[in-house]
Amino acid sequence: MSAPAPRVLVCDDEPQILRALKIVLRDAGYEPVATATAGEALDAAALRPPVAAIVDLVLPDESGIEVCRRLREWSEMPIIVLSAIGEEDQKVLALEAGADDYLTKPFSPRELIARLRAVLRRAGTRDDEPTIVADGLEVDLAARVVRRDGAEIHLTPIEHDLLRTLVRNRGRLMTHRALLTEVWGPQYADATDVLRTHIANLRRKLEPDGGAPRYIRTDPGVGYRFVA
């Protein structure tokens, strides 16, 4: 018996887009869970958690940004925001709310599936990576578990990937371009605002309140390094 197709939550209030997404996902081997409102999406995700979500930015009841925020309260599933709004500010807001990627309409079905597979790969585990312990922070790279002073810290898949890249290059200055290419791919090589947003989110979760950064140091205008 073959394994069931991975379930992907889709939320878009445009019927034509929803139909297209269902066809594209089915053709790629996924089981789409189609919803048209934020409420429907949140209910469907809670009832049977999917492996990932594709969420429109503009919905009739709440924004896709709010859907990202609500999903992030309890889930680390990869989230792709799909929207006709391409302004940088909206992309940053979506990423700050927990989205892992942002694709602007009209979209290429091949690019959508490629990005979906990429965020799912980043959310996977590797069994051959060690656990790094530094100054009260424990990073289990294989299990994708992070603890500070024994307490688990919940990170999104992108935050895990970003931290893993910094930790594996401990002490080494990683340029903006190197981090963006490693974590997001070459198409994001110049998206420094995206990187700054995720570094800020990561620091808020990792660093004790107040004081100078303990784990991630900024080299202004150049990049970041893990220094603990």
SVG drawing of the C-alpha trace seen along z (x, -y; Angstrom):
<svg xmlns="http://www.w3.org/2000/svg" viewBox="-15 -49 51 51">
<polyline fill="none" stroke="black" stroke-width="0.4" points="0.0,0.0 1.4,-3.4 1.8,-6.1 -0.9,-8.9 -0.1,-12.1 1.3,-14.9 -1.5,-17.3 -1.0,-21.0 -3.4,-23.6 -4.4,-26.2 -6.3,-29.4 -7.4,-31.8 -10.8,-33.5 -10.4,-33.6 -12.2,-30.4 -10.0,-30.3 -6.8,-30.5 -8.0,-27.9 -8.9,-25.5 -5.5,-26.1 -3.7,-25.5 -5.6,-22.2 -4.6,-21.0 -1.0,-22.0 -0.6,-20.4 -2.4,-17.2 -0.2,-16.9 2.9,-17.3 1.8,-14.5 0.2,-16.5 -3.3,-16.4 -4.7,-20.0 -6.9,-21.1 -8.8,-24.0 -10.2,-26.9 -11.5,-30.3 -11.3,-32.2 -8.9,-32.7 -11.4,-31.0 -11.7,-28.0 -8.0,-27.7 -7.3,-27.8 -10.1,-25.3 -8.8,-22.9 -5.2,-23.2 -6.2,-22.5 -8.4,-19.5 -5.8,-17.7 -2.4,-19.5 -1.0,-19.6 2.7,-19.4 2.7,-23.0 0.4,-25.9 0.0,-28.3 -1.9,-31.4 -3.2,-34.4 -2.4,-37.8 -5.9,-39.3 -8.8,-37.3 -12.4,-38.3 -12.3,-37.9 -8.7,-38.4 -5.4,-38.9 -3.0,-36.2 -0.5,-37.8 -2.9,-37.1 -3.3,-33.5 0.5,-33.1 0.7,-34.6 -2.1,-32.3 -0.5,-29.2 2.8,-30.1 1.3,-30.1 1.2,-26.3 2.8,-25.0 6.2,-25.1 4.8,-24.0 6.3,-25.8 4.1,-28.6 4.2,-30.3 2.3,-33.5 0.9,-33.9 -0.3,-37.4 -0.8,-39.9 0.8,-42.5 4.5,-42.7 5.6,-45.6 8.6,-44.9 6.9,-46.2 4.2,-43.5 6.8,-40.8 8.6,-41.8 5.4,-41.9 4.5,-38.4 8.0,-37.1 7.8,-38.7 4.5,-37.0 6.1,-33.6 5.9,-33.0 8.9,-31.1 8.5,-32.3 6.5,-34.9 5.4,-34.3 3.8,-37.1 0.9,-36.4 0.7,-35.6 2.9,-32.7 4.5,-29.9 3.2,-26.5 6.8,-25.0 8.2,-27.8 5.5,-27.3 6.1,-23.6 9.9,-24.2 9.5,-26.6 7.1,-24.3 9.6,-21.4 12.4,-23.8 10.6,-24.8 9.7,-21.2 13.3,-20.2 14.4,-22.9 11.8,-21.6 13.2,-18.1 15.9,-16.5 19.4,-15.2 20.7,-12.4 24.4,-13.0 24.7,-16.4 25.9,-17.0 24.6,-18.9 26.3,-22.2 26.5,-23.5 27.6,-27.1 27.1,-29.5 23.9,-28.0 22.5,-27.4 22.1,-23.8 21.4,-23.3 20.6,-19.8 21.1,-20.0 19.7,-16.6 16.6,-16.8 16.1,-20.6 15.7,-21.2 17.1,-24.4 17.3,-24.9 18.6,-27.8 19.4,-27.0 17.4,-23.8 14.2,-25.4 13.1,-24.6 12.9,-27.5 10.4,-27.1 11.8,-28.2 10.3,-28.3 11.9,-26.2 13.7,-29.2 15.0,-30.3 16.3,-26.7 18.1,-26.8 19.5,-30.2 20.8,-29.3 22.2,-26.0 24.1,-27.8 25.6,-30.2 26.4,-27.5 28.1,-25.3 30.3,-28.2 30.9,-29.2 33.2,-32.2 33.3,-32.8 31.9,-36.0 29.0,-35.0 28.2,-37.7 24.6,-38.8 24.9,-37.2 26.3,-34.0 23.6,-33.5 20.8,-34.5 22.1,-32.1 22.6,-29.2 19.2,-29.5 16.8,-31.0 18.6,-30.3 20.4,-32.4 17.2,-34.3 17.3,-35.9 21.0,-36.9 20.3,-40.6 17.3,-40.5 19.1,-41.9 15.8,-43.2 14.5,-39.6 17.7,-38.5 17.6,-41.4 14.0,-40.5 14.8,-36.9 17.9,-37.7 15.9,-40.1 13.3,-37.4 16.0,-34.8 17.7,-37.1 14.4,-37.8 14.0,-34.1 17.6,-33.2 18.9,-36.1 18.2,-36.8 16.3,-40.0 18.5,-43.1 22.3,-43.4 24.5,-42.9 23.9,-40.1 25.4,-36.9 25.1,-34.5 24.8,-36.4 27.1,-39.4 26.5,-41.9 29.3,-43.1 27.7,-46.3 27.2,-46.3 28.8,-43.0 27.0,-40.1 26.7,-38.1 28.7,-35.5 27.9,-33.1 30.3,-34.0 29.2,-32.1"/>
</svg>
